[in-house]
């Protein structure tokens, strides 16, 4: 471009800026044009917004700064952005729907005890109760960002969904911001729009999911020898369980799990760090000081990673994306009270949806209890049978393989065990039986006392996998 063209370009820009701000100096740098202005503090915000839109139509980006008592408007050419067709959005949407349906089939198979992952029922109900609710939550989140960006005249793409493998089937979704943020007000509004929009869908999904869970589910039983994952409830989720109580030991319904994921996504996005939604809000409210909150958030995540390693992964992702948030084009105008209220609401939502330890491992527990019906001591005559009855209860979280043994039987004595609902002819000194999860059974111990018997102790040993206990019974001999 020749000097004449450059001079004409500068004059054209100057004439646009002059419509909104009094100009007293101009400087040209290698990559931008610096225009020194004397703005009216009252109209600065509205006039700069008008300038931004007008220059934006001419492919320029203005940035206003205040240094050494001077207001400077930096003007640079808008970088050319290569736009892709929305076919990639639709392609990723379809791929993510397929991957979340597979994840939903995984959860429904676990919930219904139908282990054939790709069974038609698993795929159908996985889509209805997991894939569609979860993608609706993520879609509402990103569309809320998109619509709020459009409201502020910020060019943004449609949502890009990211497919993954089970157990979630997706890494979430995002929109691409093609324009810088205009001011701190826009930072707060665009930042908070996504979490609030997603939460508005998450809450009814949670209510329906908890209601379905409260019905007892199609599966309620042991967790299996390999253990299970436990999902800790966020305060908001737990509050909903007071409204819709769920019985203990019931496997959570896949739709309730989709809502749980939605709340976790909301909380993570609201962390006040870097380029997260919470980072946008913090930068809009606190200005440049928001970087200290980013540092504190990272330190907090690494401390919490001592208890849940997933936070370390999120911490490194935030570090990789950058802790410092870019300044908006107008970083001078102060934030209004309404945005401060919005920021407070965002903080409340963060606290309500955040779980310090989201996932815990639940090991298989083979606990049981044996309660003697009556007394551990009885009195019988020689040549008679002493009978003890007891109840064996499964108090763990898995089906137990029980074994009862009668030990230290005196010479000449006979001791046998049998389940109370079975014939005594099946009695044996070693009794093996399966005690299902949360079930109880009655066991009878018969001791045949010989003619020349003296008072003795009979020892019963009970065992289930990694647990064992001893119960001592006393047989008195009457004269």
PyMOL commands that set and color helices and strands:
alter all, ss='L'
color gray80, all
select helices_A, chain A and resi 3-18+44-57+87-112+120-151+184-214+235-243+254-269+277-304+310-321+337-353+424-426
alter helices_A, ss='H'
color red, helices_A
select strands_A, chain A and resi 22-28+33-38+60-67+70-77+160-163+170-174+228-231+359-362+368-373+377-380+385-394+400-407+414-419+430-435+440-448+456-464+467-477
alter strands_A, ss='S'
color yellow, strands_A
deselect
rebuild
show_as cartoon
